[in-house]
Amino acid sequence: MALGMSAAVLTRHPHAGTYDWLVRDLGEASSGRPVVVFVAGLGSGDYLLPHAERLATSRRVLLPDMPGFGDSRGPARLRSVEEFAAALGALLRDEVDGPVDLIGNSFGTQIALALAETEPDAVRRLVLIGPTMDRTARTYPHLLGRWLLTAPIEPPSLAVSLARSYLKCGIRTPALAFRASIRDQPERRIATIPHPVLLIRGMRDRIAPRRWLEELQDCAAHAEIVEVPDTAHTVDYAAPERVAPIVAEFLDRA
């Protein structure tokens, strides 16, 4: 599918649940195409805009900052994957009629899986890009080592984006979210959901190795794997022009 290069971005600040959100609203509703919702990793959702803009040329796309990150704020920091998923579910109930297609990146894949598990009727399809946390590496030393091997391969501009995000939220929010991600069990969650799942990784990603995606695929009812050459963990930031058509084709299936 040929996708356009950009779509207008409307930034809104709805209140949902107990949180004041920043939501980037792109594109327009399209008959037969559910709303697409991006779930960012440990930072503001800005880095996912290049991918979101390409998908928004043919459907409506929502890209929120998750509570505590970027410009979404609330009365308390979230401390578990389930709490992040519940917050996102409250936002979607206010914003969208009918099930959505969820696209999670990194830690956002765990939030997407948790929402699909706890509110299955709210979700139609899932795209998990760079899924964390590999069952064999849920310790700080293991993950630090993998990050050190992957970070030099990422686009330098990604570090600038993350630095801006952490200047806004401080270090405690990502630290709590990171601890929550280690305690989570994505392989258990994916085994409980009936939704079709697309697993995507960059072929140079050490954080989400091929073996881990194959384990998730084996646990899932319906899952497929796509690898993108010459990219690492944030594959849809590094190569949105290659990832967006793959995702659009998957989402357009009946």
N, C-alpha and C positions, 0 to 999 in steps of 0.2 A: 504494500500500500504506500502510495506517495503521500507524504505529510508536508504541510506548510512549515515555514520556518519560525513563525511567532504568532502569539495571540495577545490581545490586550489583557492586562492584569488589573483587576479591581481589588484593592486592599480594604477589608472590612474588619470591624472589631465587635463581633457579637458576644453576648454573654450566654453561656450554656453551662448547666450544672452549677458549680461554684466558681467557675473560671471566666476571666475576661480574655478572649482569644484574639489572636491575629490570624486572619484567614485570607489567603490569596485566592481569588475567585476568577477563573479563566474560562473562556469559551462560552458556548451556549448549549442548553439541553438539546439533545438530538433524539428523535423518535427511535426507539429500539435500542438505544445505547445508554446504559446506566451511567450515573455520575461516577467519575474516577476520583478517588481520594488518595493522596500521597501521605505517607507516614515517614517522617524524617528520622534520622539516627540521632546521635548525641550532639545536637546543635540546632540552630535555626534552620528552617526549611529553605532558605535562599538558594542553597547549592543545588536544589532539585529543580529550580525554575527552567533551565534549558530543556530538560526532559518534559516537564509539565506543559511548557508552551507548545511543543510539537504535538503532543496528544490533544491539546485544547483546540486545534484547528478543526476537529471533527466531533467534539463532545465537550461537555462541561467538566471542568477539573477543579477540585478544591485542594489547596496546599496550605494546611495550618502549621503554625509553630506549636509544638507540643507544650503543655503547661510547664512553666519554669524555664523554657528555652526561648530565645528570641524575644518577642513582645507578647507572649501569652503568659498571663499571671493569675495567681489565685491565692487563697488564704494559707495553703500549706504545700510543701514540696511533696511530690509523689515518690513513694518508696518501693513500689513493686510493679511488675509488668501488668498485673491485674488492675492496679489503680490507674495506670496510663490508659489501658484499654477501656475501662469504665468511663474515664473522662472523655475519650474520643467518641464512645458510643452516645454519650449525652449530647455532644455537639452534633453528631449526625442525625439524631432524632429531631433536632430543631431545624436542621439545614436541608434535609433530603427526604423525599418521599420514595420509598421502595429501597431495595437492596443496592449496594454500591460495589464497584470494583476497587479493591484495595491494592495499592502498590507500596510496599514497605522497603526501606533501604537500611541495611545494617541493623542496629537496634530496633529500628522501626519494623523490621520483619517479625520480631517477637511480639510487638504490640499488635500487629495485624493478625497474627495467629491467635493471640489471646482473645481478640474481639470476635474472630470467626468461631472460636470455641464457645464463648459465653453467650454470644448473640448471633447464632448461625443464620437466622432469617434476615439479618442486616447486611449480609455479604453475598455476592454472587460468584466472583472469581478473585483469586489472590495472585499477585506477582511479588515474589520475594527476591530481592536483589542484594547479593552479598550477605546471605543469612548468617546470623550469629546465634548462639554460641556453640561452637563445635564441642561435642560431648567429651572428647579426649583432651581438651585444653581449657578447662574452666578453673584456671588458677591465674593469679596475677602474673607470676613469672612467665608462664606459657604464653599468655596473651600479649604481654609486653614484648616478648621475643618475636612473636609473629607480627606485631605492629611495626617494630623496628625494621623488619625485613620488607614490609609492604610500603611504609611511608615514603621512602625515597623514590618509589615508582609512581606515586600519585602526582597530579598536576600541582605545581607550586602554589597556584592561586587558591587551591583548596585550603591550605594552611592559613592564608589570609582570611578566608571566609570563616573558618572555625575560630580564629583569634578574635574576630569581631563579635562572634556569637558569645564567646566566653567572657568578653569584657562586659556584656550586658547581664549575663546570668550568674557570673561568678563560677567558681570551681565546684561548689558543693552540690549543685543540681546534677551536673554530669557525673560526679563521683557516686552519688546515690543511685542514679540510673544505671551506671556501670555495675555496681554491686547487685542491683536487681537483675540485670541481664545474666550474671554468672549463676544466680540461684534458679533461674528459669530452666525449663526442659522443653525446648521446641520440638524435639522428636516425639515427646508424649502428646503435645498439643496437636501436631499435624496428623497424628494417628486417629484423632477423634473427629476430624472434620470431613464432610463429604464434598467440599468445594473443589473444583479444578484448580491446580496450583502450577504456576510457572516459576521455576528456580533458575536464576541467572547469576553468573559469576564472571569476573574477569579472569582470564587464564593465568595471570601473574599474581592473583590474590592469595596471600598466605593466611589470611584471617579466616576465609571461607574456602577451604580446599575442596577439590573435586570429591574426595572420599566422603566428606561431610554432606554434600548435596546428594550424593547417592544414598546415604543412610536416610536422609529425609525423604527422598523419593520412595525408598523401600517401605517406609512407615506410612506413606500417604495412600489414600484411596485412588487419587488421580493426580499424578504429577509428572512433569517433564523438565529436562535440564537443557539450558542453552549456555554455552560459553562464548565469551567475546575475546578475540585475540588482542594481545598487546595492551591490555588494561588490567588494573588491579582492583582494589576493594570498592571504590566509588565509581564503578564502571559507567553508570548513567550520568555522572558528572563529567567524566573524561571523554565519553563517546556517546552523547545523547542522540546524535544523528544515526548511529547504528542501533542503539537500544530501542528507540521509540518505535520504529517499524515492527520490530519483533514483538513488542508489547501490544501494539495496536492490533496486529494479526491475531494474537491470543485472545484479546478482549472482544474482538468482533465475532468470535465463534458463538454459535447458538448455545 
